[in-house]
Amino acid sequence: MATLGRIHSVESFGTVDGPGIRFITFMQGCLMRCQYCHNRDTWDLDGGKEISVDELMGQIISYRPFLDASNGGVTASGGEAILQAEFVAELFKACKKDGIHTCLDTNGFVRKYTPIIDELLDNTDLVLLDIKQMNDEKHIELTKVSNHRTLQFAEYLANRNQATWIRYVVVGGFTEDEASAELLADFIAPMKNVEKVELLPYHELGKHKWEAMGEDYQLNGISPPSRDTMEKIKAVFVARGINAVY
């Protein structure tokens, strides 16, 4: 019987979640509760719709010329893709069979390292790992969960020498200070698998989703970081020999 995945939606021409033009599958379900989440409607583990790998591949193949022309591929995002590791592993295996580049966009919240995690990573060309905050107390305030699993996963990727981009959202009150960036930079500096750090300026593009669900948006009044702030954060990583972009 085919493994079914529960997805929220797809984006056929994504350009910010991995190299080139990406077909992005937003998996349903997440265990973090990030205050700035722009996909609030993906949290519910039972939401979305079920789909098979064959059905999804049928959609992906129709966009193949655009993916190939841009050196793009397929990205599994969310929600949290690793919560449906078996389905994503099968999807990525099918992509690799057809020569399509695969990218896993994840918060690294891995609860158990079963063989399916390695099978997923074996078929993943690039991991986009979102590290929210190195200080665990601040991380819990921001996401309602500890950062221990995320940091453990980062180390797991380093041990596998898995190609990884670190993503770091710069948001006022949580991560726009240089001290927080220094903690992250020192953590990843020894990791030879980290190709670069993507600094993502905070935005309010998902605010309407919170309001549509009848919930209070947690970061009202927080403005996007200035260019000077982004440059200061970038300089922290560059000083340690880490490629950082925004």
MOCORCOR-V849008 format. One record per pair of residues at least 12 apart in sequence whose ideal C-beta (glycine too) atoms are under 7 Angstrom apart, sorted by the first residue. I is the first residue (numbers start at 1). J is the second residue. If there is no record, write none. Layout:
i	j
I	J
I	J
This chain:
i	j
2	52
2	53
2	54
3	53
3	86
3	87
3	90
4	50
4	51
4	52
5	27
5	51
5	84
5	87
6	28
6	29
6	48
6	50
6	84
7	25
7	26
7	27
7	28
7	48
7	49
7	51
8	26
8	27
8	28
8	41
8	42
8	47
8	48
8	79
9	26
10	23
10	24
10	25
10	26
10	59
11	24
12	63
13	66
14	75
17	75
17	77
17	103
17	105
17	128
18	73
18	75
18	103
18	126
18	128
19	71
19	72
20	67
20	70
20	71
20	72
20	73
21	66
21	67
21	70
21	72
22	72
22	73
22	74
22	75
22	103
23	60
23	63
23	67
23	74
24	75
24	77
25	56
25	76
25	77
26	39
26	42
26	77
26	78
26	79
27	76
27	77
27	78
27	79
27	80
27	81
27	84
28	42
28	44
28	47
28	48
28	79
29	44
29	45
29	79
29	80
29	83
30	42
30	43
30	78
30	79
30	80
31	80
31	109
31	145
32	107
32	109
32	143
32	144
32	145
33	143
33	144
34	132
34	142
34	143
35	142
35	218
35	219
36	169
36	171
36	202
36	219
37	206
38	205
38	206
39	78
39	79
39	206
40	206
40	209
40	210
40	213
41	209
41	213
42	78
42	79
53	90
53	91
53	94
56	91
57	94
60	74
67	100
72	101
73	100
73	101
73	102
73	103
74	95
74	100
74	102
74	103
75	103
75	105
76	88
76	91
76	104
76	105
77	105
80	106
80	107
80	109
81	104
81	105
81	106
82	106
82	109
82	110
85	116
85	117
85	120
86	116
88	120
89	116
89	119
89	120
89	123
92	120
92	123
92	124
93	123
96	123
101	125
102	123
102	124
102	125
103	125
103	126
103	128
104	124
104	127
104	128
105	128
106	127
106	128
106	129
106	130
107	130
107	150
108	129
108	149
108	150
108	153
108	154
109	149
109	150
110	149
110	153
111	149
121	160
121	162
125	163
126	163
126	165
127	157
127	162
127	163
127	164
128	165
128	167
129	154
129	157
129	164
129	166
129	167
130	167
131	150
131	154
131	166
131	168
131	184
132	147
132	169
133	147
133	174
133	175
133	180
134	147
134	180
134	183
134	184
134	187
135	180
135	183
138	174
142	174
157	193
158	191
158	193
161	192
161	193
162	193
163	193
163	195
164	193
164	194
164	195
165	195
165	196
165	198
166	188
166	194
166	197
167	198
167	200
168	184
168	197
168	199
168	200
169	200
169	202
170	199
170	200
170	201
170	202
170	225
170	229
170	230
170	233
171	202
171	222
172	202
172	222
172	223
172	225
173	222
176	225
176	229
178	232
178	233
178	236
181	233
181	236
181	237
182	236
185	236
185	237
185	240
185	242
188	242
189	240
189	242
195	243
196	243
196	244
196	245
197	237
197	242
197	243
197	244
198	245
199	230
199	233
199	234
199	244
199	245
199	246
201	224
201	225
201	230
201	246
202	222
202	224
202	225
203	224
230	246
234	246
